[in-house]
């Protein structure tokens, strides 16, 4: 029997919330210095797993196939938003896994810490743009299967901040330094904070059945 959509929505929300919390913690320089590069990379790695698990649930709730031409625009953009976001989480899985393996094999290597993934960040931006279209074009003001406009714009803000973190994490070839260590950390920290708030706000409330106490 298929799982109740209510419980799947809650699992999705908690998956994004927990993943965001791990990214927030991992982006704090004090934490990274205290636990070391390998544990810090492990923190991002675990966070990315929660992101992907939540993205799979969101994609399943949006429909397992690309929408047909007859599908209304909001639902189509909702599916594409979920699909592109899922791909973005896979890029984060790849980059966090790579950083973790490198830090385990050579913990003394300079700049062995995870750096914000540019491809994953681009996917998150595109996904957020699709979600904005889906939200603004949806016919009904309230839909239990849809993201609220507050969550949509919080996710867009978080995606922009993740994009800035990816730019800040660009390695200057001539020096080997990051373009902006501040934005590499701050973009990830505050972007993840936006995702965390959006995920917590998106948790559905159980609607009592008619006649129940």
Secondary structure per residue as TSV (DSSP state, phi and psi in degrees):
chain	resnum	aa	ss	phi	psi
A	1	X	-	360.0	135.7
A	2	X	-	-66.7	147.8
A	3	X	-	-67.8	148.0
A	4	X	-	-59.2	129.3
A	5	X	H	-54.4	-32.1
A	6	X	H	-59.2	-47.9
A	7	X	H	-70.1	-34.8
A	8	X	H	-67.0	-38.3
A	9	X	H	-64.3	-40.1
A	10	X	H	-67.1	-39.5
A	11	X	H	-64.4	-39.9
A	12	X	H	-59.9	-48.6
A	13	X	H	-61.4	-45.8
A	14	X	H	-68.6	-32.6
A	15	X	H	-62.7	-46.9
A	16	X	H	-66.6	-36.8
A	17	X	H	-65.2	-47.6
A	18	X	H	-66.4	-43.2
A	19	X	H	-59.7	-42.6
A	20	X	H	-63.0	-39.9
A	21	X	H	-63.1	-40.8
A	22	X	H	-63.9	-40.3
A	23	X	H	-67.3	-37.3
A	24	X	H	-61.3	-48.2
A	25	X	H	-63.2	-44.4
A	26	X	H	-63.7	-26.5
A	27	X	T	-84.5	-6.5
A	28	X	-	-79.4	116.1
A	29	X	H	-55.9	-38.1
A	30	X	H	-61.8	-40.7
A	31	X	H	-65.1	-44.4
A	32	X	H	-60.8	-41.2
A	33	X	H	-69.5	-33.6
A	34	X	H	-73.1	-40.3
A	35	X	H	-98.0	-16.9
A	36	X	-	93.5	165.3
A	37	X	H	-63.1	-43.6
A	38	X	H	-64.1	-46.9
A	39	X	H	-66.5	-37.2
A	40	X	H	-63.6	-43.4
A	41	X	H	-65.1	-35.9
A	42	X	H	-63.3	-35.6
A	43	X	H	-61.9	-46.6
A	44	X	H	-65.2	-38.7
A	45	X	H	-60.2	-46.1
A	46	X	H	-65.6	-41.7
A	47	X	H	-59.4	-40.6
A	48	X	H	-65.0	-34.7
A	49	X	H	-63.8	-42.3
A	50	X	H	-65.8	-38.6
A	51	X	H	-57.8	-47.4
A	52	X	H	-66.5	-41.9
A	53	X	H	-60.0	-42.8
A	54	X	H	-67.6	-38.4
A	55	X	H	-65.6	-35.5
A	56	X	H	-63.3	-43.3
A	57	X	H	-63.8	-43.7
A	58	X	H	-62.1	-41.5
A	59	X	H	-65.4	-40.2
A	60	X	H	-64.1	-38.7
A	61	X	H	-70.7	-25.0
A	62	X	H	-85.4	-10.0
A	63	X	-	116.8	140.1
A	64	X	S	-84.0	-10.2
A	65	X	S	-125.1	157.4
A	66	X	-	-56.4	136.9
A	67	X	-	-63.3	148.3
A	68	X	-	-75.2	166.2
A	69	X	T	-62.7	-27.3
A	70	X	T	-76.8	-11.8
A	71	X	S	-67.8	138.5
A	72	X	-	-66.9	154.8
A	73	X	H	-57.9	-46.8
A	74	X	H	-56.8	-44.2
A	75	X	H	-67.3	-36.2
A	76	X	H	-63.8	-47.2
A	77	X	H	-67.9	-31.3
A	78	X	H	-62.5	-43.0
A	79	X	H	-66.0	-46.4
A	80	X	H	-63.8	-35.3
A	81	X	H	-60.6	-46.8
A	82	X	H	-65.6	-40.1
A	83	X	H	-66.4	-46.4
A	84	X	H	-67.1	-38.1
A	85	X	H	-63.2	-39.5
A	86	X	H	-59.9	-44.7
A	87	X	H	-60.2	-41.6
A	88	X	H	-60.1	-40.3
A	89	X	H	-65.3	-32.4
A	90	X	H	-65.4	-38.6
A	91	X	H	-61.5	-39.0
A	92	X	H	-68.0	-35.4
A	93	X	H	-59.4	-45.4
A	94	X	H	-64.7	-47.5
A	95	X	H	-69.4	-38.6
A	96	X	H	-71.0	-35.2
A	97	X	H	-65.3	-43.9
A	98	X	H	-61.0	-44.8
A	99	X	H	-64.1	-40.9
A	100	X	H	-64.5	-45.2
A	101	X	H	-64.3	-40.5
A	102	X	H	-65.3	-40.1
A	103	X	H	-69.9	-32.5
A	104	X	H	-69.4	-41.5
A	105	X	H	-77.0	-27.5
A	106	X	-	-152.2	76.5
A	107	X	T	-65.8	-19.3
A	108	X	T	-87.4	-4.7
A	109	X	S	-67.1	134.6
A	110	X	T	-67.5	140.9
A	111	X	T	59.8	34.1
A	112	X	-	-84.2	-3.9
A	113	X	S	-72.2	157.7
A	114	X	-	-64.1	138.4
A	115	X	-	-115.7	142.3
A	116	X	-	-49.5	133.1
A	117	X	-	-82.6	122.9
A	118	X	H	-69.5	-39.7
A	119	X	H	-69.5	-41.9
A	120	X	H	-63.2	-39.3
A	121	X	H	-65.8	-39.2
A	122	X	H	-63.6	-42.9
A	123	X	H	-61.1	-41.1
A	124	X	H	-63.2	-39.2
A	125	X	H	-64.3	-45.1
A	126	X	H	-64.4	-43.2
A	127	X	H	-59.8	-42.9
A	128	X	H	-65.3	-36.2
A	129	X	H	-64.8	-43.1
A	130	X	H	-61.2	-40.8
A	131	X	H	-65.7	-36.8
A	132	X	H	-63.0	-44.0
A	133	X	H	-62.4	-44.6
A	134	X	H	-61.4	-40.3
A	135	X	H	-70.4	-44.9
A	136	X	H	-72.7	-23.0
A	137	X	H	-100.1	-2.9
A	138	X	-	-67.8	135.5
A	139	X	S	-66.0	-46.1
A	140	X	S	-87.4	142.4
A	141	X	S	-68.6	-34.5
A	142	X	-	-125.6	131.2
A	143	X	-	-145.0	115.8
A	144	X	T	-61.8	-19.4
A	145	X	T	-95.0	-0.4
A	146	X	S	-110.6	158.2
A	147	X	-	-80.4	142.5
A	148	X	-	-72.5	161.7
A	149	X	H	-65.9	-31.0
A	150	X	H	-63.1	-44.3
A	151	X	H	-64.9	-39.1
A	152	X	H	-60.2	-46.8
A	153	X	H	-76.0	-29.2
A	154	X	H	-65.0	-41.6
A	155	X	H	-65.5	-37.3
A	156	X	H	-63.9	-44.0
A	157	X	H	-61.8	-42.9
A	158	X	H	-62.6	-38.0
A	159	X	H	-66.6	-39.7
A	160	X	H	-63.3	-43.4
A	161	X	H	-65.5	-38.4
A	162	X	H	-62.9	-37.4
A	163	X	H	-62.4	-42.7
A	164	X	H	-64.3	-36.1
A	165	X	H	-66.1	-36.5
A	166	X	H	-66.8	-37.9
A	167	X	H	-66.4	-44.6
A	168	X	H	-62.7	-27.7
A	169	X	T	-84.7	1.6
A	170	X	-	-63.2	130.9
A	171	X	B	-88.5	121.9
A	172	X	-	-72.2	116.8
A	173	X	T	-56.3	-38.6
A	174	X	T	-71.3	-27.4
A	175	X	T	-116.1	-23.0
A	176	X	-	79.7	4.1
A	177	X	-	-90.0	160.2
A	178	X	B	-75.4	148.9
A	179	X	S	-59.5	-41.5
A	180	X	-	-154.2	102.8
A	181	X	H	-62.3	-35.1
A	182	X	H	-59.5	-50.6
A	183	X	H	-72.2	-29.8
A	184	X	H	-60.2	-39.3
A	185	X	H	-85.5	-47.8
A	186	X	H	-65.8	-39.3
A	187	X	H	-62.6	-41.6
A	188	X	H	-68.3	-44.3
A	189	X	H	-61.8	-53.6
A	190	X	H	-77.4	-28.9
A	191	X	H	-64.7	-44.9
A	192	X	H	-64.5	-33.3
A	193	X	H	-63.3	-40.9
A	194	X	H	-63.0	-43.8
A	195	X	H	-62.2	-38.2
A	196	X	H	-63.8	-48.0
A	197	X	H	-63.1	-42.8
A	198	X	H	-61.0	-42.2
A	199	X	H	-65.0	-40.8
A	200	X	H	-67.8	-37.2
A	201	X	H	-69.5	-27.1
A	202	X	T	-82.7	-5.0
A	203	X	-	-61.5	123.9
A	204	X	-	-76.3	147.5
A	205	X	-	-96.0	136.3
A	206	X	-	-66.1	123.3
A	207	X	-	-86.1	119.4
A	208	X	-	-59.2	140.4
A	209	X	-	-69.6	148.0
A	210	X	T	-55.0	130.3
A	211	X	T	87.6	-6.0
A	212	X	-	-81.2	158.2
A	213	X	-	-89.1	360.0
